[in-house]
Amino acid sequence: MQEFWKTAVEQEAGKIKTITPLGGGDTSAVYRVEGKQKTVLVKTNAAIQLKGLLAAEHQGLVALKSTAVIPTPTVYFHRDTPQGELLVMEYIPNGPSSAAALRLFGQQLAKMHQQYGAEHGWRHDNYIGQLKQYNTPDERWPVFYAHQRLLPQLKLAVDKGLLPPRHLLNEDKLGKRCEELLGFPKPSPLHGDLWNGNYLISQSGQAFLIDPSFYYGHAEVDLAMTRLFGGFGDQFYAAYDEIMPSTAGANERCEIYQLYYLLVHLNMFGVAYLAQVQRILQRYFT
């Protein structure tokens, strides 16, 4: 399967010396490729149902880089071939995490979140894990979050028999409840899937963002995902809060934003996430 991309990669990296499969790719095959001229990261995707996955990742990395706050690996090229998609980018060796690195990361994320856009959403739909993520722009955050985040995942969970139909609220009721709970924040550029596997600390101590599900939305969405599985540290949050202090209701909104990610995990991985989903639905939407 590697043959379809070797020639293309050699044009960028030089004659290939070693190919090392890397873990952590839930949706794509990932390789560290050492060439004569440079070492690159290669991602491939041949799944028909995930067509455009790596194109969306490319677009998201470019969008994050355009904020000029937190670096992302440089993308050398993306290609869509009959054998599948190919994404080749800069390989960033991991360095040790530290309090200083996490503090800098927190400061930079807050500054990135202050680069507000005109609308929530984005010009491209993309993916969250293996599932489609819809980004049709809307100036009204509660409407966007209800209709393009919660509702598609709720419908999918009910259709798959993972969630009882009683949890599928109608659009108007869901939108109204989100308006009551979330208000109307400004649209910030978001990583969109910021768990601890989607950033790395380089050998210089600089955080890099990887594997984005980019769009514009409430900054607290990124923070909610960082808290869902941990791995960011107190220094990260303290530094973020110095620039963008939390406001009243943040703890409740955190749970509502985590609901989206828990629904995604329910739909991708099954009933292990059902109890958490039902607890949040019953607390805020019944």
Backbone as JSON, one array per atom type, in Angstrom:
{
  "sequence": "MQEFWKTAVEQEAGKIKTITPLGGGDTSAVYRVEGKQKTVLVKTNAAIQLKGLLAAEHQGLVALKSTAVIPTPTVYFHRDTPQGELLVMEYIPNGPSSAAALRLFGQQLAKMHQQYGAEHGWRHDNYIGQLKQYNTPDERWPVFYAHQRLLPQLKLAVDKGLLPPRHLLNEDKLGKRCEELLGFPKPSPLHGDLWNGNYLISQSGQAFLIDPSFYYGHAEVDLAMTRLFGGFGDQFYAAYDEIMPSTAGANERCEIYQLYYLLVHLNMFGVAYLAQVQRILQRYFT",
  "N": [[0.83, -1.21, 0.0], [2.09, 1.14, 0.48], [3.38, 1.88, -1.82], [2.06, 3.65, -3.52], [2.53, 6.19, -2.58], [5.23, 6.58, -2.22], [6.94, 7.58, -4.28], [6.01, 10.22, -4.61], [6.56, 11.28, -2.06], [9.33, 11.08, -1.99], [10.05, 13.07, -3.77], [9.84, 15.31, -2.21], [11.26, 14.76, 0.19], [13.6, 13.5, -0.52], [15.57, 10.57, -1.35], [14.2, 7.72, 0.17], [15.09, 6.58, 3.37], [14.23, 5.28, 5.78], [11.08, 3.96, 6.92], [8.75, 4.44, 9.33], [6.06, 3.18, 11.0], [3.62, 4.99, 12.86], [1.83, 5.26, 15.94], [-1.49, 6.27, 17.06], [-3.11, 7.21, 15.04], [-6.32, 7.37, 14.52], [-7.98, 7.54, 12.34], [-6.46, 7.51, 10.05], [-3.59, 6.09, 8.35], [-0.35, 6.53, 9.65], [2.95, 7.69, 9.23], [6.41, 8.02, 10.0], [8.8, 9.28, 7.97], [12.01, 9.02, 6.96], [14.01, 10.79, 4.9], [16.63, 11.4, 2.46], [17.05, 14.15, 2.34], [15.32, 15.35, 4.24], [13.24, 14.67, 7.15], [9.93, 13.59, 7.21], [6.39, 13.7, 8.02], [3.96, 11.41, 7.14], [0.66, 10.95, 6.13], [-1.96, 8.77, 5.3], [-5.05, 7.95, 3.71], [-7.41, 5.7, 2.78], [-10.06, 5.15, 2.94], [-13.25, 4.98, 1.65], [-15.58, 6.03, 2.79], [-14.58, 8.1, 4.24], [-13.75, 10.07, 2.57], [-12.0, 12.95, 1.65], [-11.11, 13.53, 4.15], [-8.36, 14.04, 4.81], [-7.9, 16.25, 3.24], [-9.54, 18.07, 4.57], [-8.18, 18.17, 7.01], [-5.78, 19.35, 6.16], [-6.76, 21.89, 5.33], [-7.64, 22.84, 7.82], [-5.23, 22.97, 9.3], [-3.89, 24.95, 7.86], [-5.6, 27.1, 8.33], [-5.37, 27.42, 11.13], [-2.63, 28.04, 11.28], [-2.68, 30.49, 10.02], [-3.55, 32.24, 11.94], [-1.29, 32.95, 13.26], [-0.33, 32.55, 15.85], [-0.19, 30.1, 17.54], [2.0, 27.62, 16.52], [1.75, 25.28, 13.77], [2.5, 22.12, 12.23], [4.27, 22.5, 9.18], [2.62, 22.1, 6.14], [3.54, 20.2, 3.42], [2.46, 19.07, 1.07], [-0.77, 18.07, -0.21], [-2.49, 15.38, -1.66], [-4.96, 13.9, -3.72], [-5.53, 10.78, -4.75], [-6.19, 7.95, -6.98], [-5.7, 5.75, -5.36], [-6.06, 6.67, -2.82], [-6.05, 9.29, -0.28], [-3.34, 11.56, 0.38], [-1.24, 13.12, 2.68], [1.39, 15.16, 3.4], [3.7, 16.38, 5.65], [5.64, 18.56, 7.78], [7.81, 16.96, 10.08], [7.68, 16.94, 13.52], [9.74, 16.5, 16.12], [9.04, 15.12, 19.33], [9.38, 16.82, 22.44], [10.28, 17.24, 25.94], [7.56, 17.77, 28.18], [6.75, 20.62, 30.22], [6.3, 22.86, 33.02], [6.69, 25.48, 32.17], [6.38, 25.27, 29.39], [3.69, 24.48, 29.19], [2.48, 26.68, 30.34], [3.12, 28.71, 28.48], [1.73, 27.67, 26.29], [-0.95, 27.87, 27.2], [-1.19, 30.69, 27.35], [-0.84, 31.35, 24.64], [-3.01, 30.01, 23.42], [-5.19, 31.44, 24.47], [-4.68, 33.96, 23.32], [-4.96, 33.3, 20.62], [-7.68, 32.68, 20.61], [-8.74, 35.19, 20.85], [-8.79, 36.32, 18.38], [-11.16, 37.24, 16.77], [-13.81, 36.15, 14.62], [-16.3, 36.84, 12.03], [-18.58, 35.26, 11.98], [-20.0, 32.28, 13.41], [-18.9, 28.95, 12.75], [-17.7, 27.81, 9.55], [-16.18, 28.05, 6.27], [-15.89, 25.57, 5.2], [-17.19, 22.27, 5.55], [-16.11, 19.62, 7.75], [-14.39, 17.06, 9.55], [-14.99, 15.34, 12.64], [-13.15, 13.29, 14.37], [-14.09, 10.28, 12.98], [-16.44, 11.17, 11.97], [-18.74, 13.25, 10.18], [-18.57, 16.8, 10.36], [-20.48, 19.62, 10.55], [-20.5, 22.9, 9.25], [-21.9, 25.19, 8.42], [-22.08, 28.66, 8.24], [-23.28, 30.83, 10.87], [-24.52, 33.65, 12.54], [-25.57, 33.43, 15.04], [-24.71, 31.93, 17.87], [-26.02, 30.02, 19.7], [-27.93, 28.85, 17.99], [-26.32, 27.79, 15.96], [-24.81, 25.93, 17.5], [-26.77, 24.22, 18.52], [-28.06, 23.23, 16.16], [-26.03, 22.34, 14.45], [-24.13, 21.03, 15.86], [-25.08, 19.57, 18.29], [-27.6, 18.42, 17.42], [-27.15, 16.83, 14.95], [-25.52, 14.77, 16.03], [-27.11, 13.72, 18.08], [-29.28, 12.73, 16.54], [-27.92, 10.78, 15.05], [-27.08, 9.04, 17.07], [-29.54, 8.11, 18.06], [-30.54, 6.91, 15.71], [-28.72, 4.83, 15.45], [-29.43, 3.25, 17.51], [-28.31, 3.7, 19.97], [-29.12, 5.57, 21.77], [-31.99, 6.45, 23.61], [-35.04, 7.39, 21.95], [-36.43, 9.47, 23.25], [-34.64, 11.41, 23.96], [-34.18, 12.96, 21.76], [-34.58, 16.04, 21.04], [-36.82, 18.48, 19.58], [-35.94, 20.84, 16.96], [-36.51, 23.57, 17.49], [-36.98, 23.66, 20.27], [-34.55, 22.72, 21.25], [-32.81, 24.7, 20.26], [-33.78, 26.97, 21.61], [-33.28, 26.27, 24.28], [-30.49, 26.1, 24.23], [-29.91, 28.76, 23.74], [-30.71, 29.91, 26.18], [-28.85, 28.74, 27.88], [-26.27, 29.21, 26.85], [-25.89, 31.75, 25.76], [-24.63, 34.52, 23.75], [-21.8, 34.41, 22.58], [-18.71, 35.78, 21.18], [-17.34, 34.79, 17.96], [-14.64, 32.68, 18.01], [-11.51, 31.51, 16.63], [-11.17, 28.05, 16.56], [-9.47, 25.08, 17.63], [-10.98, 22.75, 17.76], [-10.95, 20.03, 18.4], [-9.55, 19.52, 20.79], [-8.02, 17.56, 22.52], [-5.63, 15.76, 24.63], [-4.06, 14.34, 22.86], [-3.85, 15.8, 20.58], [-2.08, 17.87, 20.52], [1.38, 18.74, 20.63], [4.49, 19.0, 22.37], [7.34, 20.58, 21.36], [10.92, 20.01, 20.96], [12.03, 22.39, 21.64], [10.33, 23.38, 23.5], [7.98, 24.5, 22.63], [4.52, 24.51, 22.03], [2.72, 22.71, 19.54], [-0.08, 22.64, 17.42], [-2.03, 19.95, 16.23], [-3.9, 17.79, 14.01], [-6.54, 19.13, 13.58], [-10.07, 20.07, 13.97], [-11.23, 22.32, 12.66], [-13.06, 25.37, 13.21], [-15.03, 28.39, 13.65], [-16.11, 29.43, 16.82], [-17.49, 29.4, 20.19], [-15.0, 30.22, 22.49], [-14.8, 28.7, 24.8], [-15.4, 26.11, 24.08], [-13.08, 24.77, 23.15], [-11.67, 24.74, 25.58], [-13.38, 23.14, 27.11], [-13.04, 20.64, 25.91], [-10.35, 20.17, 26.49], [-10.54, 19.66, 29.19], [-12.01, 17.36, 29.35], [-10.64, 14.89, 29.03], [-8.26, 15.45, 30.26], [-4.71, 16.23, 30.86], [-3.43, 18.67, 30.48], [-2.7, 20.4, 32.55], [-2.36, 22.5, 35.51], [-0.92, 24.88, 35.15], [-1.33, 25.59, 32.51], [-4.09, 26.3, 32.45], [-4.15, 28.41, 34.3], [-2.54, 30.32, 33.05], [-3.98, 30.79, 30.71], [-6.31, 31.89, 31.8], [-5.42, 34.29, 32.8], [-5.38, 35.93, 30.6], [-7.81, 35.54, 29.25], [-10.2, 35.64, 31.27], [-12.38, 33.41, 33.08], [-15.99, 33.4, 33.02], [-19.2, 33.97, 34.59], [-21.15, 31.03, 34.93], [-19.5, 29.32, 33.53], [-18.75, 26.7, 34.28], [-21.09, 25.2, 33.95], [-21.54, 25.6, 31.2], [-19.3, 24.3, 30.24], [-19.9, 21.59, 30.65], [-22.03, 21.33, 28.85], [-20.76, 21.8, 26.42], [-18.98, 19.68, 26.46], [-20.79, 17.67, 26.09], [-21.23, 17.45, 23.32], [-18.79, 16.28, 22.42], [-18.86, 13.91, 23.88], [-21.11, 12.71, 22.77], [-20.11, 12.31, 20.18], [-18.11, 10.42, 20.8], [-19.74, 8.4, 21.81], [-21.12, 7.7, 19.45], [-19.01, 6.82, 17.87], [-17.6, 4.9, 19.39], [-19.3, 3.52, 21.1], [-21.43, 2.22, 23.82], [-20.08, 2.78, 26.19], [-19.92, 5.45, 26.75], [-22.47, 6.26, 27.24], [-23.75, 6.71, 29.76], [-22.6, 9.12, 30.69], [-23.45, 10.88, 28.69], [-26.27, 10.73, 28.99], [-26.55, 11.72, 31.58], [-25.84, 14.47, 31.33], [-27.73, 15.32, 29.44], [-30.11, 14.88, 30.88], [-29.77, 16.65, 32.98], [-29.7, 19.21, 31.83], [-31.46, 19.37, 29.65], [-34.02, 18.37, 30.03]],
  "CA": [[0.0, 0.0, 0.0], [2.96, 2.31, 0.55], [3.98, 2.19, -3.11], [1.41, 4.74, -4.23], [2.98, 7.5, -2.13], [6.68, 6.68, -2.04], [7.55, 8.46, -5.29], [5.63, 11.6, -4.29], [7.28, 11.69, -0.87], [10.76, 11.23, -2.33], [10.24, 14.36, -4.42], [9.95, 16.31, -1.15], [12.2, 14.41, 1.25], [14.77, 12.81, -1.02], [15.5, 9.1, -1.34], [13.75, 7.26, 1.48], [15.98, 5.71, 4.14], [13.43, 4.46, 6.69], [9.66, 4.24, 7.09], [8.36, 3.95, 10.65], [4.64, 3.41, 11.34], [3.39, 5.65, 14.14], [0.52, 5.06, 16.53], [-2.28, 7.46, 17.32], [-3.97, 7.59, 13.92], [-7.61, 6.69, 14.58], [-8.68, 7.61, 11.07], [-5.51, 7.44, 8.95], [-2.29, 5.49, 8.61], [0.61, 7.61, 9.9], [4.33, 7.21, 9.14], [7.58, 8.9, 10.03], [9.61, 8.88, 6.82], [13.31, 9.68, 6.9], [14.57, 10.87, 3.56], [18.0, 11.89, 2.38], [17.06, 15.6, 2.55], [14.59, 15.73, 5.45], [12.3, 13.7, 7.7], [8.57, 14.11, 7.08], [5.28, 12.9, 8.51], [3.08, 11.03, 6.04], [-0.63, 10.4, 6.52], [-2.71, 8.26, 4.16], [-6.42, 7.54, 3.99], [-8.0, 5.05, 1.62], [-11.45, 4.81, 3.26], [-14.21, 5.69, 0.79], [-16.53, 6.77, 3.61], [-13.9, 9.24, 4.84], [-13.17, 10.84, 1.48], [-11.84, 14.36, 1.98], [-10.66, 13.68, 5.54], [-7.05, 14.68, 4.89], [-8.06, 17.6, 2.68], [-10.07, 18.89, 5.65], [-7.09, 18.39, 7.96], [-4.91, 20.34, 5.53], [-7.41, 23.2, 5.42], [-7.64, 23.26, 9.21], [-3.87, 23.35, 9.68], [-3.61, 26.24, 7.23], [-6.39, 28.12, 9.04], [-4.73, 27.66, 12.43], [-1.36, 28.72, 11.05], [-2.94, 31.87, 9.6], [-3.73, 33.09, 13.12], [0.07, 33.38, 13.61], [-0.15, 32.53, 17.3], [0.36, 28.79, 17.89], [2.46, 26.99, 15.29], [1.33, 23.96, 13.33], [3.48, 21.6, 11.28], [4.14, 22.98, 7.81], [2.13, 21.1, 5.18], [4.28, 20.26, 2.17], [1.46, 18.91, 0.02], [-1.88, 17.12, -0.1], [-2.92, 14.85, -2.95], [-6.06, 12.94, -3.78], [-5.17, 9.86, -5.82], [-7.11, 6.8, -7.05], [-5.41, 4.82, -4.27], [-6.4, 7.29, -1.55], [-5.5, 10.62, 0.01], [-1.97, 11.63, 0.91], [-0.9, 14.4, 3.31], [2.81, 15.13, 3.8], [3.97, 17.59, 6.42], [6.83, 18.65, 8.63], [7.85, 16.08, 11.25], [8.1, 17.67, 14.71], [10.11, 15.58, 17.2], [8.52, 15.45, 20.65], [10.28, 17.18, 23.51], [9.68, 17.06, 27.26], [6.62, 18.77, 28.67], [7.22, 21.33, 31.41], [5.38, 23.91, 33.47], [6.89, 26.66, 31.32], [5.79, 24.99, 28.08], [2.24, 24.49, 29.33], [2.08, 28.07, 30.58], [3.17, 29.4, 27.19], [0.63, 27.14, 25.5], [-2.18, 28.5, 27.68], [-1.2, 32.09, 26.91], [-1.01, 31.41, 23.19], [-4.37, 29.62, 23.05], [-6.06, 32.57, 24.78], [-4.47, 35.0, 22.3], [-5.59, 32.83, 19.39], [-9.13, 32.79, 20.77], [-9.13, 36.6, 20.78], [-8.81, 36.75, 16.98], [-12.56, 36.93, 16.5], [-14.33, 36.17, 13.26], [-17.59, 37.49, 11.83], [-19.66, 34.3, 12.17], [-19.67, 30.95, 13.89], [-18.84, 27.99, 11.66], [-16.57, 27.97, 8.64], [-16.57, 27.9, 4.87], [-15.8, 24.15, 4.85], [-17.48, 21.19, 6.48], [-14.93, 18.8, 7.95], [-14.62, 15.84, 10.31], [-14.62, 15.2, 14.04], [-12.84, 11.87, 14.33], [-14.54, 9.66, 11.74], [-17.8, 11.64, 11.7], [-18.84, 14.55, 9.54], [-18.84, 17.97, 11.2], [-21.12, 20.59, 9.66], [-20.0, 24.22, 9.64], [-22.58, 26.3, 7.75], [-21.96, 29.81, 9.14], [-24.45, 31.46, 11.49], [-24.13, 34.66, 13.52], [-26.18, 33.1, 16.33], [-24.02, 30.77, 18.41], [-26.9, 28.96, 20.19], [-28.54, 28.17, 16.84], [-25.26, 26.99, 15.36], [-24.43, 24.81, 18.36], [-27.9, 23.29, 18.59], [-28.42, 22.62, 14.89], [-24.9, 21.77, 13.7], [-23.3, 20.22, 16.74], [-25.82, 18.6, 19.07], [-28.67, 17.72, 16.73], [-26.69, 15.73, 14.11], [-25.01, 13.66, 16.82], [-28.27, 13.11, 18.73], [-29.99, 11.95, 15.53], [-27.12, 9.61, 14.71], [-27.11, 8.11, 18.2], [-30.86, 7.48, 18.07], [-30.63, 6.03, 14.53], [-27.87, 3.65, 15.67], [-29.96, 2.51, 18.64], [-27.46, 3.92, 21.13], [-29.74, 6.56, 22.65], [-33.45, 6.39, 23.52], [-35.61, 8.49, 21.14], [-36.94, 10.58, 24.06], [-33.59, 12.44, 24.09], [-34.07, 13.72, 20.53], [-35.42, 17.22, 21.14], [-37.05, 19.16, 18.3], [-34.95, 21.88, 16.7], [-36.86, 24.83, 18.15], [-36.79, 23.51, 21.71], [-33.12, 22.61, 21.49], [-32.22, 26.01, 20.03], [-34.18, 27.87, 22.69], [-32.56, 25.89, 25.49], [-29.09, 26.51, 24.06], [-29.86, 30.22, 23.92], [-30.78, 30.17, 27.62], [-27.68, 28.21, 28.59], [-24.98, 29.56, 26.26], [-25.77, 33.16, 25.41], [-24.21, 34.89, 22.39], [-20.39, 34.78, 22.6], [-18.06, 36.09, 19.91], [-16.75, 33.62, 17.29], [-13.18, 32.54, 18.09], [-10.96, 30.37, 15.9], [-11.05, 26.9, 17.45], [-8.89, 23.82, 17.16], [-12.17, 21.97, 17.53], [-10.84, 18.67, 18.94], [-8.31, 19.75, 21.54], [-7.67, 16.65, 23.61], [-4.18, 15.79, 24.84], [-3.36, 13.72, 21.74], [-3.86, 16.68, 19.42], [-1.02, 18.86, 20.56], [2.67, 18.19, 21.06], [5.52, 19.95, 22.8], [8.56, 20.34, 20.59], [12.16, 19.95, 21.74], [12.32, 23.75, 22.1], [9.35, 23.76, 24.5], [6.87, 25.19, 21.98], [3.38, 23.67, 21.67], [2.24, 22.68, 18.17], [-1.41, 22.07, 17.25], [-2.14, 18.96, 15.17], [-5.19, 17.1, 13.82], [-7.65, 20.02, 13.95], [-11.41, 20.05, 13.4], [-11.29, 23.78, 12.78], [-14.18, 26.25, 12.88], [-15.17, 29.51, 14.58], [-17.16, 29.18, 17.8], [-17.2, 29.91, 21.52], [-13.68, 29.79, 22.95], [-14.91, 27.72, 25.88], [-15.49, 24.77, 23.51], [-11.74, 24.18, 23.22], [-11.34, 24.48, 26.99], [-14.18, 22.01, 27.57], [-12.42, 19.4, 25.44], [-9.11, 19.94, 27.23], [-10.87, 19.16, 30.53], [-12.74, 16.1, 29.29], [-9.72, 13.77, 29.24], [-7.1, 15.91, 31.01], [-3.42, 16.24, 30.18], [-2.98, 20.02, 30.17], [-2.01, 20.93, 33.73], [-2.84, 23.74, 36.13], [-0.22, 26.05, 34.6], [-2.01, 25.91, 31.26], [-5.35, 27.01, 32.71], [-3.87, 29.67, 34.98], [-2.03, 31.26, 32.06], [-5.11, 31.14, 29.84], [-7.25, 32.71, 32.55], [-4.85, 35.63, 32.94], [-5.67, 36.69, 29.38], [-9.25, 35.42, 29.03], [-10.77, 35.12, 32.52], [-13.67, 32.72, 32.98], [-17.14, 34.21, 33.39], [-20.26, 33.25, 35.29], [-21.77, 29.95, 34.18], [-18.52, 28.59, 32.74], [-18.76, 25.28, 34.62], [-22.26, 24.6, 33.3], [-21.31, 25.58, 29.75], [-18.3, 23.28, 29.99], [-20.6, 20.3, 30.51], [-22.84, 21.33, 27.62], [-19.83, 21.63, 25.3], [-18.48, 18.31, 26.51], [-21.83, 16.79, 25.58], [-20.96, 17.2, 21.89], [-17.69, 15.33, 22.27], [-19.31, 12.63, 24.42], [-21.97, 12.13, 21.74], [-19.22, 11.81, 19.14], [-17.5, 9.19, 21.29], [-20.81, 7.4, 21.84], [-21.39, 7.26, 18.08], [-17.84, 6.15, 17.31], [-17.04, 3.81, 20.21], [-20.33, 2.71, 21.73], [-22.21, 2.55, 25.01], [-19.26, 3.18, 27.34], [-20.12, 6.89, 26.98], [-23.9, 6.53, 27.34], [-24.14, 7.25, 31.06], [-22.22, 10.53, 30.75], [-24.35, 11.6, 27.79], [-27.61, 10.82, 29.59], [-26.5, 12.58, 32.76], [-25.86, 15.86, 30.91], [-29.03, 15.57, 28.82], [-31.15, 14.96, 31.92], [-29.54, 17.82, 33.82], [-29.89, 20.5, 31.15], [-32.39, 19.37, 28.51], [-35.3, 17.73, 30.34]],
  "C": [[0.86, 1.26, 0.0], [3.44, 2.76, -0.83], [3.36, 3.42, -3.75], [1.91, 6.1, -3.78], [4.49, 7.65, -2.06], [7.32, 7.67, -3.02], [7.26, 9.92, -4.98], [6.41, 12.11, -3.08], [8.76, 11.91, -1.16], [11.04, 12.54, -3.05], [10.41, 15.48, -3.41], [11.09, 16.03, -0.2], [13.51, 13.82, 0.75], [14.6, 11.29, -0.89], [15.2, 8.6, 0.07], [14.75, 6.3, 2.1], [15.19, 4.75, 5.02], [11.98, 4.92, 6.68], [9.23, 3.61, 8.4], [6.89, 4.23, 10.89], [4.52, 4.03, 12.73], [1.99, 5.35, 14.64], [-0.24, 6.37, 16.62], [-3.15, 7.9, 16.18], [-5.27, 6.81, 13.93], [-8.27, 6.6, 13.21], [-7.76, 7.44, 9.86], [-4.3, 6.62, 9.36], [-1.25, 6.61, 8.67], [2.02, 7.02, 9.92], [5.31, 8.35, 9.35], [8.51, 8.41, 8.94], [10.89, 9.71, 6.82], [13.83, 9.62, 5.48], [15.99, 11.41, 3.59], [18.08, 13.38, 2.71], [16.38, 16.03, 3.85], [13.73, 14.56, 5.92], [10.92, 14.33, 7.69], [7.58, 13.17, 7.76], [4.33, 12.66, 7.34], [1.8, 10.44, 6.6], [-1.35, 9.95, 5.25], [-4.09, 7.82, 4.62], [-7.03, 6.97, 2.72], [-9.47, 4.7, 1.84], [-12.41, 5.65, 2.43], [-15.15, 6.55, 1.63], [-15.92, 7.99, 4.28], [-13.22, 10.11, 3.77], [-13.14, 12.32, 1.85], [-11.34, 14.6, 3.39], [-9.34, 14.44, 5.63], [-7.05, 16.05, 4.23], [-8.58, 18.55, 3.76], [-9.0, 19.17, 6.7], [-6.12, 19.44, 7.44], [-5.49, 21.74, 5.67], [-7.4, 23.73, 6.85], [-6.27, 23.7, 9.7], [-3.51, 24.71, 9.1], [-4.35, 27.36, 7.95], [-5.78, 28.44, 10.4], [-3.42, 28.43, 12.26], [-1.58, 30.19, 10.7], [-3.21, 32.8, 10.78], [-2.39, 33.61, 13.64], [0.3, 33.46, 15.11], [0.49, 31.22, 17.75], [0.79, 28.1, 16.6], [1.78, 25.65, 15.02], [2.42, 23.42, 12.41], [3.22, 22.15, 9.88], [3.67, 21.84, 6.91], [2.9, 21.28, 3.88], [3.35, 20.04, 0.97], [0.38, 17.93, 0.44], [-2.23, 16.67, -1.51], [-4.05, 13.87, -2.77], [-5.81, 12.05, -4.99], [-6.19, 8.72, -5.9], [-6.89, 5.78, -5.92], [-5.76, 5.39, -2.89], [-5.78, 8.67, -1.4], [-4.12, 10.52, 0.62], [-1.73, 13.03, 1.45], [0.52, 14.28, 3.85], [3.13, 16.46, 4.45], [5.27, 17.46, 7.19], [6.72, 17.66, 9.79], [8.43, 16.87, 12.42], [8.47, 16.66, 15.79], [9.55, 16.05, 18.54], [9.64, 15.82, 21.6], [9.6, 16.97, 24.85], [8.66, 18.16, 27.56], [7.19, 19.41, 29.93], [6.18, 22.36, 31.8], [5.48, 25.14, 32.58], [6.24, 26.46, 29.95], [4.27, 25.04, 28.13], [1.72, 25.9, 29.59], [2.07, 28.86, 29.27], [2.02, 28.95, 26.29], [-0.7, 27.78, 25.9], [-2.29, 29.95, 27.25], [-1.49, 32.2, 25.42], [-2.42, 31.01, 22.77], [-5.34, 30.76, 23.34], [-5.91, 33.67, 23.73], [-5.06, 34.58, 20.96], [-7.11, 32.99, 19.46], [-9.63, 34.23, 20.7], [-9.15, 37.14, 19.34], [-10.19, 36.43, 16.39], [-12.89, 37.01, 15.01], [-15.69, 36.84, 13.21], [-18.76, 36.58, 12.17], [-19.12, 33.02, 12.79], [-19.75, 29.97, 12.72], [-17.61, 28.23, 10.81], [-17.04, 27.74, 7.23], [-16.51, 26.46, 4.4], [-16.45, 23.3, 5.94], [-16.22, 20.36, 6.64], [-15.31, 17.57, 8.76], [-14.28, 16.07, 11.77], [-14.39, 13.7, 14.24], [-13.23, 11.31, 12.98], [-15.91, 10.16, 11.3], [-17.78, 13.02, 11.06], [-19.17, 15.63, 10.57], [-19.3, 19.09, 10.27], [-20.86, 22.01, 10.16], [-20.67, 25.38, 8.93], [-22.63, 27.52, 8.65], [-23.29, 30.35, 9.64], [-23.95, 32.46, 12.52], [-24.59, 34.31, 14.93], [-25.56, 31.8, 16.87], [-24.99, 29.69, 18.93], [-27.56, 28.17, 19.06], [-27.52, 27.27, 16.17], [-24.98, 25.74, 16.19], [-25.54, 23.77, 18.43], [-28.07, 22.51, 17.29], [-27.26, 21.89, 14.21], [-23.92, 20.99, 14.57], [-24.14, 19.16, 17.45], [-26.8, 17.77, 18.23], [-28.17, 16.6, 15.79], [-26.2, 14.52, 14.91], [-26.14, 12.96, 17.58], [-29.04, 12.22, 17.75], [-29.23, 10.67, 15.2], [-27.17, 8.57, 15.83], [-28.45, 7.39, 18.31], [-30.99, 6.5, 16.91], [-29.83, 4.74, 14.72], [-28.36, 2.81, 16.85], [-29.14, 2.66, 19.91], [-28.1, 4.82, 22.18], [-31.26, 6.46, 22.51], [-34.02, 7.59, 22.77], [-36.11, 9.67, 21.97], [-35.92, 11.71, 24.2], [-33.46, 13.3, 22.83], [-35.06, 14.88, 20.56], [-35.68, 17.81, 19.76], [-36.13, 20.38, 18.19], [-35.25, 23.17, 17.46], [-36.6, 24.76, 19.65], [-35.31, 23.46, 22.05], [-32.44, 23.96, 21.31], [-32.53, 26.99, 21.14], [-33.43, 27.55, 23.97], [-31.09, 26.27, 25.39], [-28.94, 28.01, 24.21], [-29.86, 30.58, 25.4], [-29.48, 29.8, 28.33], [-26.37, 28.83, 28.12], [-24.81, 31.03, 25.95], [-25.25, 33.35, 23.99], [-22.74, 35.35, 22.4], [-19.87, 35.13, 21.2], [-17.46, 34.83, 19.29], [-15.21, 33.65, 17.33], [-12.71, 31.41, 17.17], [-10.67, 29.23, 16.87], [-10.24, 25.78, 16.81], [-10.02, 22.85, 16.86], [-12.15, 20.55, 18.07], [-9.61, 18.61, 19.84], [-8.21, 18.85, 22.77], [-6.16, 16.51, 23.65], [-3.38, 15.04, 23.77], [-3.25, 14.61, 20.52], [-3.02, 17.94, 19.6], [0.26, 18.14, 20.94], [3.57, 19.33, 21.5], [6.81, 19.61, 22.08], [9.78, 20.32, 21.51], [12.58, 21.33, 22.24], [11.33, 24.22, 23.17], [8.14, 24.5, 23.95], [5.75, 24.18, 21.68], [3.07, 23.82, 20.18], [0.84, 22.07, 18.17], [-1.42, 21.12, 16.06], [-3.57, 18.44, 15.1], [-6.4, 17.97, 14.17], [-8.99, 19.61, 13.33], [-11.9, 21.5, 13.4], [-12.67, 24.35, 12.46], [-14.14, 27.42, 13.85], [-16.35, 29.23, 15.52], [-16.77, 29.79, 19.14], [-15.88, 29.35, 22.01], [-13.75, 28.69, 24.0], [-15.06, 26.28, 25.36], [-14.12, 24.08, 23.56], [-11.37, 23.84, 24.66], [-12.11, 23.27, 27.52], [-13.55, 20.68, 27.13], [-11.11, 19.13, 26.18], [-9.39, 19.32, 28.6], [-11.51, 17.78, 30.5], [-11.84, 14.9, 29.59], [-8.43, 14.17, 29.95], [-5.84, 15.98, 30.17], [-2.88, 17.61, 29.85], [-2.33, 20.73, 31.36], [-2.54, 22.25, 34.22], [-2.2, 24.98, 35.54], [-0.88, 26.53, 33.31], [-3.25, 26.76, 31.52], [-5.12, 28.36, 33.39], [-3.39, 30.72, 33.98], [-3.13, 31.71, 31.11], [-6.02, 32.15, 30.53], [-6.73, 34.12, 32.79], [-5.21, 36.52, 31.76], [-7.16, 36.69, 29.07], [-9.9, 34.82, 30.27], [-12.12, 34.44, 32.29], [-14.78, 33.63, 33.49], [-18.2, 33.33, 34.04], [-20.9, 32.21, 34.38], [-20.8, 29.09, 33.4], [-18.55, 27.09, 33.03], [-19.93, 24.56, 33.96], [-22.06, 24.53, 31.79], [-20.28, 24.52, 29.38], [-18.96, 21.92, 29.8], [-21.39, 20.23, 29.21], [-21.95, 21.19, 26.4], [-19.2, 20.24, 25.3], [-19.51, 17.32, 25.99], [-21.61, 16.46, 24.11], [-19.89, 16.13, 21.72], [-18.07, 13.95, 22.82], [-20.26, 11.94, 23.45], [-21.15, 11.57, 20.58], [-18.59, 10.49, 19.56], [-18.53, 8.06, 21.41], [-21.05, 6.83, 20.44], [-20.22, 6.51, 17.45], [-17.47, 4.87, 18.06], [-18.06, 3.03, 21.02], [-20.73, 3.14, 23.12], [-21.38, 2.91, 26.24], [-19.47, 4.65, 27.7], [-21.58, 7.25, 27.23], [-24.28, 7.2, 28.65], [-23.79, 8.73, 31.18], [-23.13, 11.38, 29.87], [-25.72, 11.79, 28.44], [-27.62, 11.74, 30.81], [-26.6, 14.05, 32.37], [-27.2, 16.21, 30.26], [-30.12, 15.74, 29.88], [-30.98, 16.21, 32.77], [-29.96, 19.12, 33.13], [-31.02, 20.52, 30.12], [-33.67, 18.59, 28.77], [-36.14, 18.63, 31.24]]
}
